Amino acid sequence: MSGYSPAMRPGSSLLAVTLAAVAEVGCGHAAPAAEALGPLCGTWEQRDGWVVTETWERVKGGLQGRSTTADPNGKIVELEAMRLTVGPGGSIYHAEPAGGTPTDFTETTDPALVPAADERVWIWVHPTHDFPRRIVYRLAGDRLTATISNPDGDEAQRRGRTWGYRRTGACSG
């Protein structure tokens, strides 16, 4: 999350996306619990020539994660450590991109973002971070969509970057 580049590769890591969570197991209206993060646990993968993988494992107080991006030859070109924990005001998305500054994003809600009937949504924000300032995870069945953006930035930052994952591994830990 060291900065925004309009030329980000489609396979680029979620940087420090993977960033704040839900209050009421998926719709964000009640006090969160560590169990609310459970549906994110497991391995998620996007393949488009490049392979982006997010893996989340249960740890005390939340989930520990890792995101890798491998080029078409299988060489890992990006790596990020992540942690989702539950605090008094909601969840915290802690992102540590390789070579970047560790950043915490806090859970929030957005009445304009209404989940579908079979969908869970988590939203994290860091209003003063350069990019991203907002991370949104949408989970429906074995599909996870992660979007990073800056609602106050230029057009490209407002549009942000979205990854479409499919669950490829069960939760461990």
Backbone torsions as a table, in degrees:
resi	resn	phi	psi	omega
1	MET	NA	32.5	-177.3
2	SER	-76.4	-14.4	178.8
3	GLY	169.6	174.3	-177.5
4	TYR	-108.1	136.7	174.6
5	SER	-129.3	119.1	179.8
6	PRO	-59.8	-18.8	-178.3
7	ALA	-94.8	24.0	-179.5
8	MET	-59.1	134.6	177.8
9	ARG	-63.6	146.1	176.2
10	PRO	-57.8	-25.8	-179.2
11	GLY	-92.7	4.1	-177.1
12	SER	-57.0	147.5	179.3
13	SER	-59.8	160.9	177.8
14	LEU	-69.9	17.1	179.5
15	LEU	44.4	-121.9	177.0
16	ALA	-105.5	34.7	179.2
17	VAL	-74.9	-132.1	-171.3
18	THR	27.8	64.3	-155.7
19	LEU	-124.1	-14.9	146.2
20	ALA	-136.7	159.2	-162.2
21	ALA	-128.0	-165.3	-167.4
22	VAL	-97.5	148.1	179.7
23	ALA	-82.9	-54.6	-174.5
24	GLU	-108.3	79.4	-177.1
25	VAL	22.3	68.9	170.6
26	GLY	110.0	-20.9	179.4
27	CYS	-119.7	-5.2	168.0
28	GLY	77.1	38.8	-178.9
29	HIS	-121.9	-11.4	-177.9
30	ALA	-125.7	175.0	-179.5
31	ALA	-63.3	134.6	-177.2
32	PRO	-79.5	162.2	173.3
33	ALA	-136.3	158.0	179.9
34	ALA	-54.5	-33.0	179.5
35	GLU	-62.7	-25.7	-179.2
36	ALA	-64.0	-24.7	179.9
37	LEU	-84.5	-16.4	-174.8
38	GLY	-49.6	-40.0	-178.6
39	PRO	-60.7	-19.4	178.9
40	LEU	-80.9	-15.9	-177.2
41	CYS	-62.5	136.3	179.5
42	GLY	132.2	-168.4	179.7
43	THR	-112.8	133.0	-177.3
44	TRP	-125.1	138.9	-175.3
45	GLU	-140.4	141.3	172.0
46	GLN	-121.7	129.9	177.7
47	ARG	-122.2	125.0	175.0
48	ASP	-148.4	41.3	-169.9
49	GLY	97.8	-53.3	170.5
50	TRP	-87.2	155.5	178.6
51	VAL	-122.6	118.7	176.6
52	VAL	-109.8	125.7	-178.0
53	THR	-125.3	132.0	170.3
54	GLU	-116.6	131.0	177.6
55	THR	-125.1	126.7	179.8
56	TRP	-120.6	131.1	178.2
57	GLU	-123.6	149.1	176.8
58	ARG	-71.0	134.7	171.2
59	VAL	-137.7	165.6	179.8
60	LYS	-56.5	124.6	176.9
61	GLY	87.0	2.6	179.4
62	GLY	160.8	-137.4	-178.5
63	LEU	-132.2	144.6	173.8
64	GLN	-109.2	133.5	-176.2
65	GLY	-131.6	166.8	177.1
66	ARG	-149.9	137.0	176.9
67	SER	-121.7	133.0	176.2
68	THR	-128.7	148.3	172.8
69	THR	-123.3	124.5	178.2
70	ALA	-113.6	138.9	178.6
71	ASP	-74.0	175.7	-177.7
72	PRO	-58.7	-19.0	177.5
73	ASN	-91.4	1.2	178.9
74	GLY	90.3	1.4	179.6
75	LYS	-78.9	127.6	177.7
76	ILE	-73.2	122.4	-177.1
77	VAL	-111.6	-14.4	176.3
78	GLU	-143.7	143.0	179.3
79	LEU	-143.3	136.9	179.8
80	GLU	-141.6	133.9	173.0
81	ALA	-95.9	143.0	-177.1
82	MET	-141.5	156.7	175.4
83	ARG	-148.3	134.8	174.2
84	LEU	-112.8	120.4	179.0
85	THR	-128.2	161.0	-179.9
86	VAL	-107.0	127.3	177.5
87	GLY	-116.6	-176.0	-177.4
88	PRO	-62.0	-29.3	-177.9
89	GLY	-103.2	6.1	-176.8
90	GLY	133.3	-164.8	-177.1
91	SER	-89.3	158.3	177.2
92	ILE	-120.3	131.4	174.9
93	TYR	-104.3	109.6	-179.5
94	HIS	-101.5	120.8	-178.0
95	ALA	-118.7	135.5	177.6
96	GLU	-129.9	82.4	178.4
97	PRO	-70.0	141.7	178.5
98	ALA	-56.7	126.7	-179.8
99	GLY	79.2	0.0	-178.4
100	GLY	-113.5	171.7	179.5
101	THR	-82.4	130.7	175.1
102	PRO	-58.1	139.4	-175.8
103	THR	-139.7	138.4	176.1
104	ASP	-105.8	134.3	175.4
105	PHE	-116.1	139.5	-177.5
106	THR	-107.2	149.5	-179.1
107	GLU	-65.6	144.4	175.8
108	THR	-148.1	177.1	173.7
109	THR	-124.4	161.2	178.4
110	ASP	-143.3	106.5	-178.1
111	PRO	-60.4	-19.1	179.5
112	ALA	-80.3	-16.2	-180.0
113	LEU	-100.9	97.1	-175.7
114	VAL	-102.5	120.1	179.3
115	PRO	-69.3	149.4	172.2
116	ALA	-68.3	166.7	-175.7
117	ALA	-56.6	-35.5	-177.1
118	ASP	-103.6	21.8	-172.3
119	GLU	-120.9	146.3	171.5
120	ARG	-115.2	143.3	-177.4
121	VAL	-130.9	135.4	174.1
122	TRP	-122.8	137.3	180.0
123	ILE	-130.3	129.8	175.2
124	TRP	-126.4	147.2	-179.7
125	VAL	-137.9	155.0	170.1
126	HIS	-143.5	92.1	-169.4
127	PRO	-62.3	-18.3	-178.7
128	THR	-109.8	4.1	179.1
129	HIS	-73.4	151.4	-179.4
130	ASP	-65.8	-60.8	175.6
131	PHE	-163.0	135.3	-6.4
132	PRO	-81.0	165.9	173.5
133	ARG	-108.5	-15.8	-177.3
134	ARG	-140.5	136.7	175.6
135	ILE	-126.8	131.7	179.4
136	VAL	-127.6	126.2	172.0
137	TYR	-110.2	132.4	176.2
138	ARG	-124.2	123.5	-177.0
139	LEU	-117.7	126.1	175.5
140	ALA	-140.4	108.7	-178.8
141	GLY	62.9	-125.0	-179.2
142	ASP	-97.9	19.2	179.3
143	ARG	-114.8	131.7	176.9
144	LEU	-125.3	127.4	175.5
145	THR	-113.0	127.7	178.8
146	ALA	-119.5	129.2	-178.5
147	THR	-128.0	132.6	173.0
148	ILE	-113.1	143.5	-179.3
149	SER	-161.2	175.0	172.1
150	ASN	-133.1	98.9	-177.5
151	PRO	-58.3	-19.0	-178.6
152	ASP	-103.2	4.4	-175.7
153	GLY	-89.2	-166.5	176.7
154	ASP	-70.4	-179.6	-174.8
155	GLU	-58.1	-44.6	-179.6
156	ALA	-63.5	-39.4	179.1
157	GLN	-70.5	-36.9	177.5
158	ARG	-65.0	-41.0	177.5
159	ARG	-67.1	-41.0	175.7
160	GLY	72.8	-155.4	-177.0
161	ARG	-136.2	135.0	-179.0
162	THR	-124.2	138.2	174.6
163	TRP	-114.2	135.0	176.2
164	GLY	-110.2	108.5	-176.8
165	TYR	-102.1	156.7	169.8
166	ARG	-122.5	139.8	179.2
167	ARG	-67.6	126.5	179.1
168	THR	-119.8	-4.3	179.5
169	GLY	-154.1	146.2	-179.7
170	ALA	-75.0	165.9	178.3
171	CYS	-68.7	139.1	172.9
172	SER	-125.8	159.7	179.0
173	GLY	95.0	NA	NA
